[in-house]
Amino acid sequence: MSDFQPFALSAEMLGHEGPVRAVQALLDGRLASASQDHTARLWTPKDGKSEGGGGVYYDIGETLADHNHWVVSLAALPPGIVPECPQGGLVTGCLDKLVRVYDHQGKQQRMLQGHEGGVISFSWTAAGQLISGSWDGTAKVWDVAGGVCVFTLGGHENGVCVLGLPDGKVATGSTGRQDSGQVVDFQIRIWSETGQQIKTLRDHSGPVRSLDLAPGMGFLSTSNDGSARLWSLDGTPLATMPHPATREGQPAFVLQGCVLTGDGGESVSVDESGGCIVWRGSERGQSIPHPSGLWCVCALPNGDFATGCQDHVVRVWTRAPERAAPAEVAQAFDQSVIDGQTKTKQGPSAVEIAALPKWEEQHATRGKSEGQVQVFQRAGKAIAAQWSAASSTWIEVGEVMGASEAGQVDGETFDRVYPIEVEGVGGAVRKLQIGYNNGQNPFVAAQNFIDKNELPQSYLNEIADHLTKRAGESAPTIGMDAGAAGAAAAAGFSGVGDPTGFANAAPPPPGLRGGAGAASGVGGGHFPVTTYATFETGVLSKVEGKIRELNAGLPEGVKMSESESASLGSLSATLAASSRYHISKIAPQELALLARLVSGWPVDKCFPCIDLCRLAALHPHFAEVLALAETGGSGGGGGLIKAVADKLGEGKGLMPVVLCGLRFFSNLFRHRSSKKVVLGHASTILDAASDQADGGGVDNKTVKLALATLFLNLAVASHQEALTAGLGDAYQQLVALYSEVLGGATAAFGDDALYRSLAGLGTLVTAGPVVLQVAKDLDMADTVKAAQEGRTDPIVVQCAKALLAVLR
């Protein structure tokens, strides 16, 4: 294959806030992507040279945000299929069981109902009918224009992938069913145009994950058996293309494949380990490793292809030199691959090791049973030892190295990743992965897994036991004593009903705290926290009504003009129609209105204006307008933030002003664009919040909770955002404010606010050695110990204990 021309990175598309589950080339040249962040996005290619750069970049267009669950499948809608979509559009499949049809502008025109499970695959018949595959074990053929199902292809085993063949037939693949602990009966079926099964193909030795047309040859399939296969249209096997095994020696799940445009007989397949292989026929032409697992791949009309990755990024690959990414972009990608591989191989971190008991003091730690494993620290290394009851001593086993079972789940790196098969209704099988970190409470990891995958709560003990057994069979677990799991159960840990861990506007019940949204490990499941918290409840009509009521009593020149009053009504109507957030827009003058009202109104009257800002921050386009105003030099983004910050300073004793302001700043972390703006003004915000931290502000539980939430979001950003000099200073400032917050904890500082503060501080100090040293210099261990004294909430006590282990 000496004439093989390799692919190079062309572009990266950043914007999704969850793993990218599907990518699809549209007929108008745009690219669509779907994600676990409940959205699909449309991207328009642009010539980078015309913008003073190089290569190609993709400009984000419409965001389709009206899905109720993960969006996992896409199909291009050809022109003429739906009368309302003369220029074509997009079809999305979601785990909420619905098929949605959009026109080329991103406006929803149809919703197809009928599946009883998530919709995971699409194709088109030769006659122009849509085929959908679902976790409910069926494929359905639809008359999209009429919005009706023509017929159903039933009898499949669990998840179904689909493909329309050029001769009018339909091919389907299934992921199998569970039988005596094994997954069996995965197969490919060929169906006639009228829905009659005419052939079954059983060559794969694992669940079938995708099907794609191979013009001139037949079709391509991929499977959990670690292979992609080529078939003729009549089902004759033509070639098998194996992916390399995982580090554990198991077959890699090959999750999708596509056939490239052109007559070169080339295809691409991607797997769970981040492997992307370009095939010429059945020979491997090129391997392109990615930073984390790959879910999807699609061919583009110009010969390029796109991949969707666990790290939330869509990437385009090209052979055309003029479309290649600039050297610095390609180098950054190469480094991200190296970093991703390093994370999965590294052993215990310095912070984890520092939290272990010292080897020289082993006599102070007695074993509980013969053969018990305990890990100690010695000379900066983690040393595993076993307890000998006969000699009442610890016998050294060896140094704890990186876990061979390390990996990633949904973009997060874990010390161990284990497969879990869950049997559903009718024997259906879902093959999932659970991440587990050394030292993590297995009940916390199990609860996070249940919440994320919407599983029955009754599975908690079984999954936790599975984790305990699997971890025990491998390397020793750092810092986990035998009673920890039982203690978690006795403490009543639940987490059910609050998937982000902290998202409720009101304080969550005690059982909803602890672990949800935390990436566990050194923090015992309490920190580092990985999700941002927001305050989303509110009635727009009441907020708008209060603004108009107060406006009536203001003098001319301060009250709203007629045009401003109209803008207020327009903004409120837009924000109230949350189902249209994917297509509705926030006008720049509406952002300017908010800044004018907040800055120009008296401090005791402006609180409903700030509350409207809080609700506006939830709109994705508001975040973009805020960011554009910032980069455009108009001061709109920072102007609004400064106006709110100034009011917090003026009204530090006014509860409504302080509460609305802190919640507004918290909500700015909801979207990537506004998050960048708020981080750019982190010091300004912390200055404004300092009065509330040192006890000079409002002594109210709700305000303290809002303050703790803002600080928590800033702490989460310390793990997720690139460090700048300004942010580094802000994080050190935040440590000092935590010292004041926890040092002044009063009865008004409820358990919920205290827990968020402890988890936030833990998140912050585990982000890097500088902030950890600042915390130690401030004697934060003594402050934390004093703050939790007298508290009886077990979650607060457990979090404080984990934090003290890091700070000492």
N, C-alpha and C positions, 0 to 999 in steps of 0.2 A: 504493500500500500504506500509506496514511496511518493505517489502523486496525491496523497491525501492532504488537503488544505485544512489546517486546524481552525477552530473557532476562537474568537477573543471576546472579552467583555465589551459590550456596546453601551449599555446604560443600566442604571439602577433606579428603581422607583420606590421612594420612601413615602409613607403616609398611612399605611395600614397599622393598626394597633393590635393586631393578632396575626397568627400564622396564616399564610396565603394558601388557600385550599384549591383554587382553580384559576386558570388563566385562559383567555380566549381571544383570538384575533377576530376583529369585527370587519364587516365587508366594506366599511368606509375608511379603512386604514388605521383606525384606533385599536387600542388594546384594552381589554376588560380584565379585571381581577376580582376575586372573591375571597373573603377572609372570615376567620373566627371572630372578628370584631363586629360581626352582624352587618357588614356592609359589602357592597360591590362598588368598584370605582372604575371610571373610564379615563383613559390616558391618551393624549394626542402627541404623536411624534413631532419633534421640532429639530431643525438643523442647528446644531450648536455653534457652527461657524458664523451663522448670521447674528448670533448673540455675543460674538467676540470670544467664543471658546472653541471647542473642537468636538468632533463626533456628533452624536445624536442625544437629545434628552427628551423626556416625555413630560408634558405639561398635564397636571391633574385637572380633570374636568368635573363632570357630575359625580357626586357620591350618592349612591342609592342606599338610603339609611332606614328604610321602613321594614326591615326584616326583624323577626322576633327571636332569632337564634343564629347559629353559625351558617354562613352562606358557603356551600361546598361544591356547587356545580354551576356551569355556565354553558350557554349555547348562543351562537349568533343567529339573530332572526333575519331571514332573507326578506327583501322587499316584496310586497304583494301578498304575503301570507295573511296579514292582518290589515283591514282597511284603514285603521287609524295610524298605521305605521308604513306609509308609502316608501320611506327611505330605509326600512328595516329597523333593527334595534337589537335588543338583548333579552335573553331568557335566563332567569336565575332559579336555582334549586336550593332549598333551605331545610335545616333540620326541624323547622316548624311544620313540615309536611306539605308546604305550599309551593306551587309553581307560579312565578310572577313574570309577566311579559311587559317590557318597556319599549317605548319608541326611541328613536336615535337621540332625543334630547333628555332621556332619563325619566320620562313621565310614564307612570304605570298605566297600562291599558287593559290588562287582563289579569285575573287571578284564578288559577286552575286548582280546584279542590277535588280530592278523591283518594289520595294516598294516605295510608295510616302510619307511615314512618317517614323519616327524613328522605329528601329527594337528592340523590347522590350522583346521577349520571344523566346525560342527554345525548340525543342524536336526532337525525331527520331521516324519514323514509324517502325512497325514490319518488314517491308521490307528493312529497311536501308536508307530511304529517309529523308532528313532534313525537318523539319517543322519550319517556322518562323512566329511570330506574330508581328503586327505593329500598330502604332498609325493611320495608314491609314484605319483602319477598316477591314483589310483582314488578312487571314493566307495564306501562300504559301507553297506548297510542292515542294521540289527541287531534281533534279538529280545533286548532287554536283559534281561528276566526270565530267559530261558534262557541268556543269555551267548553266543549263537551268531550268526554272520553269515548273513543270509537270502540275499542275493545281492550281487554286486560290479558296480559300473558302471565299466568299465575304458576304456582308450584315451585318457585325457586327457593333456594336455601339462603335465607337472610339477605344480605346486601346484593343489589343487582346493578351491573354495568351494562350498557346498551350500545348497539351500533346498527344503523341502517345500511344495508348492502345495496350495491348499484343494480342488482337484478330484482329488487323489490322485496327480498327476504330481510329478516331481522335476526341479528345475533345478540345473545345475552350471555353474561357470565355471572356466576354466583360465588359468594364467599363461604358457603358451606354451613353445616349445622353441627351441633355438639352431640356426640354420642360416646358415653362412658369416658368422658374427659378428653376425648379427641375430636378435632374438627374434621368432618368427613363430607363427602358428596358435593364438593366444589366442582363445577363443571361449566362447559360452554354449550349452549343450545342454539340450534338453527331453527327458525320458524318461517313458515310460509307467509305470503302476503295476507292471508286471511286468519292468521293466528294459530295455525296448526304446527305442533312440534314435529320436525322431520329428521333431526339428527342430534346426537349428543357426543361431545368431545371431552374425554377425561384424561388427557395427557398431562395436564398440570398436576403437581403433587402438593398444592397449597391453594388457598383462596384466590379466585380470579379477581383482579382489581380494576382492570381497564381494558377497553377495546378501541382500536382506531383503524381506519381504512388505509390500506396500502395499495394505491392505484397501480394497476397493471400486474399485481401479484395476488392480493387477497386482503387479509387483515392481520393486525398485530395485537397480541394480548400480553398482559403482564400479570405477575402473580406473587404471592407471598412465598412461593417456593424458590425465590431468588433468580427468576429468569424472565426474559421476554421471549415470545415465540411468534414466528410467522406461519400463517396458514393460507392455503388457497381458499377461494370462495366456497368450494364444496366441502371444506373442512379437512383437507389433506395437510398434514404437518410438513412444513418446508424447512424450517431452521429453528434452532434454539440458541439464545444468546444469554449466557449466565453472567450475573453480577458477582463480584467478589463477596465472600462471606464477611460477616461482621467480625469485630475483634474477638467476640466470644466463640467464633467458629460456626455461628448459626446462619442459615440463609437470610440474606437481606430482603426485606419486603420491597418489591419493585412496584411502586404505587401507581405509576402511569407511564405511558409511552406515546409517542407520536411519530408519524412518518413525515419527513421533510419534503418541502416542495422541490420540484425539479425531477430529472430523470436519472438521478444517481443511485437510486435504490437505498437511500440512507434513512436511518431512523434514530430516535433518541429515547432513552428510558432513564428514569430517575428512581432513587430508592431512599428509604428511611434514614440511612446513614449519611446522606448528603452526597452520594455518588450520582454523577450524571455522565452517561456513556453515550457517545455518538457511534453508531454502527454503520458500516458499509456492507450491505448484505448481512451476513452473520459474523463478520469480522469486526473486532473492536478497533475503531479508528482513533478515538480520543476519549480520555477520562477527564472530567472537570469537577474536582471536589468543591463542595460548598461549605460555608461555616457551620451549617446545621442541616437537619433532615429536610428532604425535598418531598413535597406533596404532589406537584403537578408540573406539566410541561406542555407546550403547544407550539406548533409550527406557524411561522408567519409567511405571508405571501411572497416576500422578497428573498426567501431562503434562510432568514434568521430564525431563531426560536427563543422562547421565553420560558423561564422557570419560576416557580413559586415556592418560597422557602419558609421553614419554621421560624426564621429570624424576622419575619414580617416584611421581607423585601421581595419585590419582583425584579428579575434581572433578564436582560436581553443579550443574546450572543450572536455574533456576526462573523462572516469571513471577509466582508468588504472593508478594506482599510479606511475608507472615508467615513465609515460608521463606527469605527473602533473608538472606545472611550479614551480620554486623555490618559497619559502615562500615570499621573498621580492617582487617578481613580482606580486604575487597574492594580497599582501597587497597594493601595489601601485594601482592595478586595483580597489580594493574595495574603496580606497580613491578617485579615479577619479570618481566613481559613486556618492559618497557623495558630492564631489565638484560640479558635474554636476547638482545634485538635488538642491543644495544650490543656485546655480546661478539662477535657474528658480524661486526661491521663494523670493529672497532678494529684499528689497525696494531700494529707491534711494541711490546712492553711496555718499560718503563724498564729492567728487569733485562736483557732481551734486548739492548737498545741498548747498555747499559753494558758488555756482554761483547764488543762488536765492536771491531776495531782502530780507532785514531783516524785521522781524515782527515789530520791534520797529520803523521802518521808513516807515510803511505802508501808512502814510498820504501822502508820496511823490509819491505814485503810485495810481492814480485814475482809477476807473473802467470805461469802455466804454458803458456798458449796464447793465440793471437789470439782476441779476443772473449770471453774468460773474464769472468764476472760476479763481483764481490766487493762486499760491503756494509761500509761504514765508519760510524762515529759522528762527528757534527759538530754541536756546539751542541745536544746532546740529541735529535738526529734521526738516523734511519737513511738513509744516502745510498748509492745504488747506483752502481757505476762499472764500466766495461768496460776490459779490458787492451788496449793498443795495442802490439803487438810492434815496430812500426816506430819508434815514439818512446820505447819502454820506459817508458811512463807510463800512469796510470789516467785515463780520460776519464769525467767525471761524467755519469751518465744522468738521475738525478732522485731524489726522496725516495721511500722505500718506504712505501706506505700500506697500509690494511687489504686483505686478500685478498678478492676477490669470490667466491671459492669457499669461504668460511668456512661452517661449519655445525656440526651436532651429530650424534653417533652414540652411542646408548645413554646419553644424558644428559651426555656430555662434549662441550665445545666445542673444535673444531679450526680451525686456520687454513685448512685445505682438506679438503673431503669429496668423494671420487670414487666413482662407481658401479663395481662390479666384477661381472661375470657369470661364474658358475662352472658349468661343464657337469658333470653327474653321470652316474650310471648310466642307460643308455637314452636319452641325449640330454636328460635333464631339466636345467632351467636354474634356478639360484638367483641372484636379483638382490640383491646385497649392497652395503653402503657401507663404505668404509674411511676413517678419519680420519687426517690427517697434519698435523703442525705444522712451521712454519718452523724449520729447524735440526735437525730430527729425523733420526736415522739411518734410512734407508728399510728396512734389514734388520730393525731393531727394530720399526718399524711393521708390516712384513709379517708378522713372527713373531707379534706380538700378535693380528693379524687371523686368522692360521691357527689359533692356539690357541683363540680365542674362537668361531670358526665350525666347528671340528673338521674342518679341511681337510687333505689330504695334505701332508706335509712337502716333497714334491717341488715344490710351488708357490712355495717361498720366493723363489728367484731371479727368477722371472717376475713376481711381484707387486712385488718391490723395484725391478726394472727399469721396471715400469709407473709406479710412483711417481716414480722419477727423471726419466722422460721427461715426465710430466704436470707436475711441479713446474717443470721446466726450460722448458716452454712458456709458463708463467705468470710471476708475479713472481719476482725473485731469491730464493734460499734463504739465510736468514741463517746465517752461521757454518758453512756446510757446504762443506768442500773436496772436491775431486774424488776423493780417495782414501779418503774416510771409509767409503763403502759396502764397498769391497773390504777395508778393514781389519777391518770387522766380520765379514765372512765368514772372513777369515784367522784371526780370533780364536776361531773355532769357536762363535759365538753360536748357541744353539738355542732354549732356553726350553720345549722340548717336554716335556709331562708334568706341568708345574706351573702350572696356569692362574692362580693368584693371585700367583705370583712368589716367595712366601716362606712358604707354608703348611706345609711339612714340619716335623715335630717334630725330626727329625735334620737336620744340615746337608745341604743339597741338593748334588748333584754340581756342579762348576764350570759345566758346560754349561747348567744350569738357572737360572743367575742372570743378571741384567742385562736390564732392560726390561720384563718381564712385570709388568703392573699399574702401569706408570708412564705418565703422561700426556705424557711427552716434551716437546719444545720446547726451552727454555733449558737443560735438564739433559741434552740429547743422548740421551733415551730412558731415562736412569737415574733421573731425578727431575723433577718431583714425583711421588712414588708415590701411587696413588689407591685401593689396596685394603688392607684390614687383614689382618694375619697372625695365625694362630692355631695352637695346638698341640693336635691332635685325637686322636692315637693314645693308647691306654691300654686295659688290661684291667680292667674293673670288678670282676670277681671277685677279682683279686689285690689291688686297692686295698682293697676291703672286708675281705678276709682279713687284710691287714696291720693294719688298724685294730683288728679284733677280737683279733688276737694281742697287740698292744701294750696294748689295753684290759685284758686279763686280768692284767697285772702292775701296774696302777695302784691306788692306795688308794681306799677307799670315799669317796664325795663328789667324786671326780675322774672315776672310771670311769663309763661309761654306765649309766643305770638301765634297767630292763626295757622301759619304754615308749620310751626313746631307742634302745635296741637294735633294737626293732621298726621305729622310724622310719628307722634306718639301712638295714635290709633293704628297706623299701619304696622308699626313695630310690634305692638301688642297682639294684633291679629296674626302676624307671622309666627310669633312665639307660641301662641295658643294652638296653632295647627301643627302639632308635633309629628303627625303622620306624613307631613309634606316637607319635613326637614331636608329630605334628599334633593328637593328641587327648589325650595324657597330660598330667597336671598335677603341679606341684611344690607340696606343701602348705606353708603358712607355718611350721608347726612344724618342717619339715625344714630350711628356711633357718635357723631359730633354733638347731637342733641343730648345724649346721655352725659357726655363730658361737660357740656354747658350747664345742665341742670345740677349735676353733682357739685361742680365748682362754684356756681352762681347762687344757689339757694342757701338760705340760712342753715346753720348746722343742725338746728332742732327740727327742721322741716324736710331735710333731704333724704331721710332714711328710706322712703319708698322708692326713690330714684335709684339708690344703691341696690335695693332689693331687685329692681327691674334689671340692673346690670348683672346681678347673680343669675337670674333666669336666662338672660340673653347669652351668658357665657356657655350655656349648654348647647346652643345652636352651632353646628359645625361651620357655617359660613360666617357667623360672627367672629369666630376665632381667626378665620382667614382675613376678614376685613380689619380686625385689630392688628394682625401682623403686617398687612400691607400699609396701614397707616403709619406703623412704626418704621418700616424700611423706606417708605416714601418721604420721610422727613417731615411729615405734617404734624408729628407729635401726637397723633390720634391715639395710638396704642398706649404709649407711656403717659400721654396727657390724661387719659381716663384713670390710669393706675395712680398717678400722682394726685389727681383730684380726690380719689377715694382715700388715699393715704393721708392727705391733708385733713380731711374730715375726721378721720380716726383720731388724729392728734388734737384737733379742736374739740371734739366731742368725746373725749376719753372717758367721761363719766356718764354718757348717754347710752343706755343699753341698746336701743334699737339701731343706732348708728354703728356702734361697735360690732354688734352681732351681724348685721347685713354686710358690713365691710369685710369682716373675716371670712364669712361664707363666700362672698364674691371672689376673694383672692383664692380660696380653696377650689372653686369651680373652674378657675382659669387653667387648672391642670387637666381638665377633661379632654382637651384636644391638643394635638401636637403643636399646631401653629401658635395658639395662645399660651401654651406652656413655655415656648421659647421666649415670648414677650415677658411673661411674669418672671422668669428666671433672670432676664436681663435687668430687672428692677428689684431683684431679691433684697438688696440692702435697704432700699427705700421702704419696702414692705415691712422688713424686720424692724426698722426704726419706728414705723407707725405702730407696730404691734408691741413694742417694748413696754409701753405703759401698762398693758394688760398682763404682761409677763411678770413685772416686778411688784404686782399687788397694788399699783396705784390706779387701776382702772375699775371696771365693773366686777363686783364680787358676786357672780351669778353662774350657776352650773351650766346653763346653755351656752353662755359666752365662753366659759372655760373649755367646753367641749369643742366649740368652733375654733378657738385658739390652738388647742391640741391637734385638731385636724389640719389646720394650715401648716403647722410645724411638721407634722407627719408627712405631708405631701412634699415639702421641701427636702425632708430627709430621704424620701423615696427617690427623688431626683438625683441625689448624691450618688446613687448606684447606677442610674440609667442614662445620665447625660454627661457629655464631654466636659471635663473640668477646665474652667478658665480662671484667670487670676481673680476676677471679680467674684466668681462663684466660690472659689476657695476661701476668700475673705468672708463671704456671707455664711458659709458653713461653720467657720470658726465663731462668727457672731451668733449663730444659732445654738452652738454648744453653750455659750455663755448665757443665752436666754433660757435654755433648758435648766441651767443651774438656778436661775431665778424662779422659774416656774415650779420646779420640784422643791426648791428650798422654801417657797411660800405656799405650798399646798395646804389648803384649809378645808373646812367642812364643805365649802362651796365647790371644791374641786372633787367631783364625784369619782367613783371607781372607773367609770367609762373614760373620763378625761384623763385620769391618772394612767390607766392602761395604755391609751393612745400615746401619752407622753413617754412612757417607758419604752414602748415598742418603737416610737419614733427616734428616741435617743439611741436605742440599740441599733436601729437601721443606720443612723448617721455615723456612729463610731466604728461600725464594721465596714464603712466605705473606704477607709484608708488610714494609714498610721498617723497622719498629721492631726486629724480631728480626734483620734483616740488619745493621742498624747495631750492635746488641749484639755480633754475631759479629765484625764488623770491629774494634770496640773491644777485643775479646779477642784480636785478632791471629790469628783462626782460620785464615787463609790459611797462616800459617807452621806452625800445628799440623797442618793437613791435609797439607801438603807433607812434614813430618817423618814423619807416620804412614804414608805410603805409600812412603817411601823403602825400597828393598830388596825391595819386593813385585814379583813377576813375573806374578801373575794379571792377564791383560789387561783383564778386566772391572773389577777394582779400580783399575787404572791409569787406564782411560778415565773412570770415575766421578770419581776424584779430579781429573782434568784439567778435567772439566766444572764441578766444584764450585769449583775455584780460579778459573775464569773469572768466576764470580759474586762471589766473596769479594774479589777485587782491584779 
